C-alpha cells in the first residue's frame, strides 16, 4: 500500500495548488510541496529493506485477461529514481516559488508539475510493462503542458509540440516493442520478463522488439538522431528545465535501458545499436554545446552529451559499465539541476541568457557565481567533485571493450574528445558569465543576488556534488550498490569509489581532457568563426516544415476519401467491405456448408418477397420523400414480423416500437423539407451506386449463407444455461441487457442521453417558418388538432401507460423490459403532443425530460456502484424470492432498478428530442423551453 500511496500522492496533490493560488504564492508552493514531501518520507521508510536487497511489490489484478495488472515494485533502481524525482521535485517547487512572477498562474504550474511527478513515479515503480506504458505516455502529455506553459510565446508552443510529437511517436514504438516482449515471454510482469533474457534473445522477434524498445528510449532521452527536440524545449520556464531535462523526463529513456538491461542486453545487436547511438550523441552534444550563446542552450546540448555518455556505458555491455552508467545518472542529476537553476537565477536577475551580454557577474552576484562554478567544474569532471568519479569509470570502461576489433581505439578516443569539449563548454559557462569584462545592455541593471531561499535548492545540490566527490563511500555507495544490483539483476562486480587509483590510462585521459579543454577554450575564436560559416539549419523550422508537409498530404488523402459527401463516404466504406468479404470467401472450396437450411414455409416466403419489394420501391421512390418513408415503414414492420417468426419476441417488440418512434421523428423532419429530393447525381455516379448496392447485397447474402450453413460455437449456450442461476430471470435477452452485458447497456443509455441533450442544445432557440400549404399549393386545414384523434389519444393514454408498466414488470422473465416499456411510454406521450398540441400537454404535465434522462443514467450507475458495497464486481445483480399473504411467491432483483434507469433514460431522451423538434416552428412568444 505504501507503493500505491507514493505514486498516488502527486496526482492527488495536483488538485490542491489551483485552489490555494488565491492565498498567495508562498501558500500555493507550500501546498504543492506537501505531496512530494509525504511521498519522500514514505520512500525513506523503505530504505533499509531496499538496501538489504529486497524487492517490494504490490499486485492488484486489473485486466488479467490482457495481462494488465496494477503492479508496482520497489527495488534499488526504482528507489534511486523515485528519490531523484521526489527530492529534486521538492527543490524545484521551492525554487519555482521565487522564479515565477505574481502575474503567472502558479497554481496551474504546480498542478502540471505534480501531474508529471506522479507519471514519472509510475514509470519507475511499475512492475507491469503495460502499466508502465500508461504512465510513460502520461509523462509525454504532462511534459507538453509544462514546456508549453508560456503559451503566449510561439517558441514555447512549437517546442512543446515538437517534444510531444517525438516522444509520443517513440511511445508508440515502445508499445509495439512491449507487446512483442509480452508475446515472447507470455507475461508483462517485469519479474518474469527480466528472468527470461535468454528466451528473449533467442527468439526470432528479438531484433524487432529491441529496435522498437530502443526507439522509445532514444526519443525520450534525446539520443541521436532524435536529439533535436531537447534544445527547443528550453522555451519552458527554467524550473521545468531543471526538473524535466536533468533528473526526470530525459532520464526515463536511460531508466528503461537500465530496467530492461537483464532482458535485452548481452547481444552484439545491443552493443552496436546502443553504444554507437550513445557515442554519436555524446560527440554531437559536446561539440554543439560549446557554440551556444544561450545559457540554457549550452546546458541543453551538454545534457544531450551526458545522456549519450550514459547510453554508451549501457551499450558497452559489461557489469562495470552498468555500474558506471547508474553512477553518472546520480551525478548528472545533481550538477545539471543546480546549473539549470543557476541559469534561471541569472536570467531572473539580469533579464537575459545571452552569454555575449551577461559578462562580469562575479562582481554583482558572487554567491551565485561560486555555486555555478562548482557545479560547472563537476560537469567538467574536475577531481574532488562527483562528476570526476563517474567520468573516470567511464574512461576506464571505454578501454575494456573490443567488439570493434582493430577499430576499438575509436571509442576511448571519442570519449576523450568529448571530455575535451565538456571541459571547454564548462569553462565558457564560468568565464563568459562571471568574468570576461562587464555586462552590456542588460534588461535589468545592475543585477543582484536573488532572494535568499531561491538559492537554497542550488546550495543543497552543489553540496551533494562536493560530498559525493570527496566522500563517495560514506554518501553514495549504498545507493549506487542497490541501484546497480537491481539493474544488473545479479551480483555486483568489484569496483572502487576511491578518489585516487594511481597513475593509469583513465587518469591520463582525464588529464588530456582537462588540458585539451582549456586549450580549446583559449583558442575558441577560430572555432567560432568556422562554426559561423556552417549552414544555418534550424531544427525547429525543419520540423515545422515536415509537419506542414504531412498536414498537406493528410489533407489531400482526406479530400479524396472524405469531401463532405455522404455518398463518397458510403462508397469507400461499402467498397472496402466488399473487398474484405471477397477476400474472406475466395479461399473457401464451396460457399455452402454441411448444415441443412431451415425449411421455408409459404407465409415466410411471401414476407421475404414483400420485404425485398419494399426495399426496391424505397430506392425507386427515394426522391419522393413521404412515399419512400411509407414504403420504408413497411420494411420495418416486416423485419419485426421476421423477428417474431424466428422466436425473438423481445426484438420484435423493440423493432415495432422503434419503427413508430423513427417514423414520427422523420415526419417531423420532413415537415420542413421539400416533398421531393432534387436530382443531383450524375449518370456515372448512379451507375457506381447501383453496382455497389448490387455487389454488396450479393456478397452479404453469400457471407450469411456461408456462415449459417456451417457449425459454429457461440456464447448463446452460456447465456441460456446461466440466465436463471446467474441473473435470476428466464427472459435471456433481458438478463443479458441488465446483467451479463449491463456495462454495455449503461454505455448505450449514456450515449442516448448525451445525444438527446446535444439535439436539445442545437434546437434550442431555433424557429422556422411554419409551412402554410402543401407542395401542390393547397392550404393546410385550420383545425390543427382533429377532434377524433384528440379524443382517442386521451382514451389510449392510460391504457398505453398500463401496458408499459406491465411490460416493464414482466421483462425479467417474459418478453419486455425497461427499453421496450420506455419506448411505449414515449410513443403514448408523443401521441398526446400530436393530437392536442404542445401547450395543452405542458399545462398538464410540466415535463422535465432532461432531468428524467439524467436521473435514469444516475440510477443505472448507482445500481452498479451498489454491488461494490457488497464486495461484488460492478453491476453484479442480486435476486431473491419472497412471499406475501394473498400475493404468494414473487421475485425481486436489483436488475429492476437498473432497468428502471433504462426506462427513464429512454423516455426522457426520446421525448426531449421529438418534442423539441416539433416545437421549432412555434413563434418565440409561444415557445417555452423544456427542461
Secondary structure, DSSP 8 states (H G I E B T S, - for coil): -HHHHHHHHHHHHTTTHHHHGGG-HHHHHHHHHHHHHHHHHHHHTTHHHHHTT--EEEEEEEEGGGTEEEEEEE-HHHHHHHHHHHHHHHHHHHHHHHHS-TTS-HHHHHHHHHHHHHHHHHHHHBSBHHHHHHHHHHHHHHHHHHHTSSTTSHHHHHHHHHHHHHHHHHHHHHHHHHHHHHHHHS--BHHHHHTTHHHHHHSTTHHHHHHHHHHHHHHHTT-TTSTHHHHHGGGS-HHHHHHHTTTSHHHHHHHHHHHTHHHH-SSHHHIIIIIHHHHHHHHHHHHHHHT--BHHHHHHHHHHHHHHHHHHHHHH--HHHHHHHHHHHHHHHHHHHHHHHHHHHHHHHHS--BTTT---TTTT-HHHHHHHHHHHHHHHT-TTSHHHHHHHHHHHHHTT--TTGGGTHHHHHHHHHHHHHHHHHHHHHHHHHHSSS---S-SSSS-----HHHHHHHHHHHHHHHHHHH-HHHHTHHHHHHHHHHHHTS--------S---S-HHHHHHHHHHHHHHHHHHTHHHHHHHHHTS----HHHHHHHHHHHHHHHHHHHHHHH-SS-HHHHHHHHHHHHHHHHHHHHHT-S-S--SS------HHHHHHHHHHHHHHHHHHHTTTBHHHHHHHHHHHHHHHHHHHHHTT-HHHHHHHHHHHHHHHHHHHHHHTTS-SB------HHHHHHHHHHHHHHHHHHHHHHHHHHTS----SHHHHHHHHHHHHS-S-HHHHIIIIITHHHHHHHHHHHHHHHHHHHHHHTT-------B-TTS-B--S-SS-HHHHHHHHHHHHHHHHHHHHHHHHTTTSS--HHHHHHHHHHHHHHHHHHH-HHHHHHHH---HHHHHHHHHHHHHHHHHHHHTTT--TT---EEEEEETTTEEEEEETHHHHHHHHHHHHHHHHHHHHHHHHTTTS-TTT-----
